[in-house]
């Protein structure tokens, strides 16, 4: 006996899923685009460039710019990591 709204995704009730079935099931519940991750990538990139510009133009202390860019580079790692797992698009 199987239960599902999509006939192409038929899984056994109470049984074990194969890896392929589990991936299909997980993909069927994912949004088309991961907007929070995309926004984080945009904010981290724009912030990094802005801080670098402000430091180069001497509108911001290098003592402040360096730690800020370290944090922004760390924040930019999350979207890259998620993209490696095909979780962004």
PECOR-V751504 format. One record per residue. NEAR is the number of other C-alpha atoms within 12 Angstrom. Layout:
near
NEAR
NEAR
This chain:
near
9
14
14
14
11
13
9
13
21
20
24
15
11
9
13
11
17
13
11
14
18
18
16
18
20
15
19
16
14
16
14
13
17
18
16
17
25
24
19
25
27
23
21
27
25
19
25
27
19
21
30
26
19
20
21
15
13
14
15
18
17
19
14
17
26
20
18
24
26
21
20
27
27
20
26
26
21
24
29
23
16
21
18
12
12
17
23
24
19
